[in-house]
Amino acid sequence: TARRLGLSAPIGALVKSIKANSPAALAGIQVGDVIVEFDGTRVENDGHLVTTVGLTPVGRTVNMVIYRNGVASRVTAVLAPSNFE
């Protein structure tokens, strides 16, 4: 899967769904993207990303590195409470 997505190693968290109007959606993250860095921390896997996001204060602006179609991009998001809907 990593090679198919353009990654040299199996790292990062694969985005499987995005909620409308969520911080991820507003940052331009799409289903199929792989988040490899979150707020300066290398993302090892899906669980690592969930834990890291959960430990990050609401309202904080974070930078992420994502891979989409084999190309790395930087995006920025402002974390919101999980009940943002």
C-alpha positions as CSV (number, residue, x, y, z in Angstrom):
1,T,0.0,0.0,0.0
2,A,2.8,2.4,0.9
3,R,4.5,2.0,-2.5
4,R,1.2,2.4,-4.4
5,L,0.6,5.7,-2.5
6,G,4.1,6.9,-3.4
7,L,5.8,6.4,-0.1
8,S,9.2,4.8,0.3
9,A,8.3,3.1,3.6
10,P,5.1,2.1,5.4
11,I,4.7,5.2,7.6
12,G,1.9,7.6,8.2
13,A,-1.9,7.4,8.7
14,L,-4.2,6.7,5.7
15,V,-7.2,9.0,5.7
16,K,-10.3,6.8,5.3
17,S,-13.0,9.3,5.9
18,I,-13.5,13.1,6.4
19,K,-16.4,14.7,8.1
20,A,-17.9,17.8,6.4
21,N,-16.7,21.1,7.9
22,S,-14.2,19.3,10.2
23,P,-10.7,20.8,10.7
24,A,-9.4,18.2,8.3
25,A,-11.9,19.0,5.6
26,L,-11.3,22.8,6.0
27,A,-7.5,22.1,5.7
28,G,-8.1,20.4,2.3
29,I,-7.3,16.9,3.5
30,Q,-9.0,14.2,1.3
31,V,-9.8,10.5,1.6
32,G,-6.8,8.6,0.4
33,D,-4.2,11.1,1.7
34,V,-1.5,9.8,4.0
35,I,-0.6,12.1,7.0
36,V,3.1,11.6,7.6
37,E,3.8,14.5,10.0
38,F,1.5,16.2,12.5
39,D,2.6,19.3,14.4
40,G,6.3,18.5,13.9
41,T,6.0,14.8,14.9
42,R,6.5,12.0,12.4
43,V,3.3,9.9,12.3
44,E,4.1,6.1,12.5
45,N,0.6,4.7,11.9
46,D,-3.2,5.4,12.3
47,G,-3.2,4.8,16.1
48,H,-0.2,7.1,16.6
49,L,-2.0,9.9,14.8
50,V,-5.2,9.4,16.8
51,T,-3.2,9.6,20.1
52,T,-1.2,12.6,19.0
53,V,-4.3,14.5,17.9
54,G,-6.0,13.6,21.2
55,L,-3.1,15.1,23.2
56,T,-3.1,18.3,21.2
57,P,-5.1,21.2,22.8
58,V,-8.3,22.4,21.1
59,G,-7.8,25.7,19.3
60,R,-4.2,25.0,18.4
61,T,-3.0,25.6,14.8
62,V,-1.0,22.6,13.6
63,N,1.0,22.0,10.5
64,M,0.8,18.6,8.7
65,V,2.7,17.0,5.9
66,I,0.5,14.8,3.7
67,Y,1.1,12.6,0.7
68,R,-1.4,12.7,-2.2
69,N,-0.7,10.8,-5.4
70,G,3.0,10.5,-4.4
71,V,3.5,14.2,-3.8
72,A,4.2,15.7,-0.4
73,S,2.2,18.8,0.6
74,R,2.0,21.0,3.8
75,V,-1.4,21.8,5.2
76,T,-2.5,23.7,8.3
77,A,-5.5,23.0,10.5
78,V,-7.0,24.5,13.6
79,L,-8.1,21.8,16.0
80,A,-11.7,21.9,17.2
81,P,-13.7,19.9,19.7
82,S,-14.9,16.6,18.5
83,N,-18.5,17.8,18.5
84,F,-17.8,20.5,15.8
85,E,-20.9,19.5,13.8
